[in-house]
Amino acid sequence: MKQLKTDVAIIGAGTAGLSAYRAVKASGANAILIEGGPYGTTCARVGCMPSKLLIAAADMAHAAASAAPFGIHVDGRIRIDGVQVMERVKRERDRFVGFVLESVDGIAGSDKVRGYARYVSDTVLRVDDHTEIQAARSVIATGSSPVVEASYRALGDRVIVNDDVFAWDDLPGSVMVAGAGVIGLELGQALARLGVRVRQINRSASLGGLSDPAVRASALAAFQAELDLHLETRIIDARRVGDQVEIRYQTIGQQEIVERFDYLLVAAGRRPNIDMLDLQNTSAVLDGKGMPEYDPATLQLGRAPIFIAGDVNGVLPVLHEAADDGRIAGQNAALYPEVAPGKRRAPMAVVFSDPQLAQAGLRFKDLPHRVAIGEVDFADQGRSRVMLKNHGKLRVYASQDDGRLLGAEMAGPGMEHIAHLLAWAVQQKLTIGAMLEMPFYHPVVEEGLRTALRHAAEELAAARLASVLDAEKIVNSA
């Protein structure tokens, strides 16, 4: 067995792992990058990029199909060539993967080991049966995988996850999508717009990660006007019939329905890839699911010289957060035992559906008690109505104590851009008043944001007045 020695071993060469490797090397320490699967990152291969390519095609199809209200009529049936759609998705996906592979190729061969690593102890890793690595410190950056219930295994290749969609050579005739989170909504709507018969269900009432009930209700109304989407619906049974899946499902309070689809696409969450690591051989404290306890600020596993970064830690499974995780974990691994809390950016998340869903700063469910809320309904917002994209709501949350913007949740047109503005404002600790002093062009969707900010300013003024009146009552009663 080959014997190697290094300052830091990094398990996983995805976004977090590559970021950790760069951070370690920048600190002047030695590093070995271990990868058992394909290089190329989840985002580039089966996540962010191929899904946006599919969505771009779907948006084109939808624009053509819905042009009549503008006086533009497409004569005859719109023809969607599924083979061409998937050829472009895969071709451009491979191009993005190629950029990552170029980056990996630039890493010295002596710093890379191929295979799956498992812990022998805190400082010893065994890679398959060919290499043992003495690593003073290590970073776990093994990512996550889609969850598929064991009961679906009998369906064979008729049950798929998002990764499988991007291996298709053509679009199928029908798909049931189980899950209405980020992945489920993006893929379900895209496939429906590309002519696939889609029925989408979700076991709970949640939708796209939104926690604000008003925003969620506006988004649900917009989606259900276009999509065959059912919340609080569960699959009772699924069985393979030839090359199809027969699914029996039920929405709460309604009759059971039995339908057949070409595929069951399971988009009901992801689990961290920790099963093969043998973490029980380390000093890390594990919970009942084998997940190690760690400090979310430093990403260190207890007092062990082990750090965890990216999707595998299950906190914020998005690319920019994984990159930040990798940097923090890599820096701390390089400087161990002198570890320090990493600098975090304002939280931000986007669902590239239509309407787009987004969050910046604090979510509604995490708000403190003394908060003023401002909102805008895009139904009558000028630019949104011009584009016939007038669906959804945006709600901003401000502290009653100092008027500072705390966060926002939103559903509407171009929310990927609005979310950036609001995340920047949260990180800069801007007040609602300061934000209203900023320029707003006309006519733009951002004027809707200004409406929400003005509403929040009114709520803050009302809260201040109520506080003064309460104080006067106390004085008078004394």
VENWOJO-V321734 format. One record per run of one state. SS is the DSSP state (h for helix, s for strand, l for the rest). FROM is the first residue (numbers start at 1). TO is the last residue. If there is no record, write none. Layout:
# VENWOJO-V321734
ss->SS from->FROM to->TO
ss->SS from->FROM to->TO
This chain:
# VENWOJO-V321734
ss->l from->1 to->1
ss->s from->2 to->11
ss->l from->12 to->14
ss->h from->15 to->26
ss->l from->27 to->30
ss->s from->31 to->35
ss->l from->36 to->41
ss->h from->42 to->46
ss->l from->47 to->47
ss->h from->48 to->65
ss->l from->66 to->67
ss->h from->68 to->70
ss->l from->71 to->81
ss->h from->82 to->105
ss->l from->106 to->108
ss->h from->109 to->111
ss->s from->112 to->114
ss->l from->115 to->116
ss->s from->117 to->121
ss->l from->122 to->123
ss->s from->124 to->127
ss->l from->128 to->130
ss->s from->131 to->140
ss->l from->141 to->143
ss->s from->144 to->146
ss->l from->147 to->149
ss->h from->150 to->158
ss->s from->159 to->160
ss->l from->161 to->161
ss->h from->162 to->165
ss->l from->166 to->173
ss->s from->174 to->178
ss->l from->179 to->181
ss->h from->182 to->193
ss->l from->194 to->196
ss->s from->197 to->201
ss->l from->202 to->212
ss->h from->213 to->224
ss->l from->225 to->228
ss->s from->229 to->230
ss->l from->231 to->232
ss->s from->233 to->241
ss->l from->242 to->243
ss->s from->244 to->251
ss->l from->252 to->256
ss->s from->257 to->261
ss->l from->262 to->262
ss->s from->263 to->266
ss->l from->267 to->269
ss->s from->270 to->272
ss->l from->273 to->274
ss->h from->275 to->277
ss->l from->278 to->278
ss->h from->279 to->281
ss->l from->282 to->285
ss->s from->286 to->286
ss->l from->287 to->291
ss->s from->292 to->292
ss->l from->293 to->299
ss->s from->300 to->300
ss->l from->301 to->305
ss->s from->306 to->308
ss->l from->309 to->309
ss->h from->310 to->313
ss->l from->314 to->318
ss->h from->319 to->335
ss->l from->336 to->347
ss->s from->348 to->351
ss->l from->352 to->355
ss->s from->356 to->361
ss->l from->362 to->363
ss->h from->364 to->366
ss->l from->367 to->370
ss->s from->371 to->377
ss->h from->378 to->380
ss->l from->381 to->381
ss->h from->382 to->386
ss->l from->387 to->392
ss->s from->393 to->399
ss->l from->400 to->403
ss->s from->404 to->412
ss->l from->413 to->414
ss->h from->415 to->427
ss->l from->428 to->430
ss->s from->431 to->431
ss->h from->432 to->436
ss->l from->437 to->445
ss->h from->446 to->477
ss->l from->478 to->478
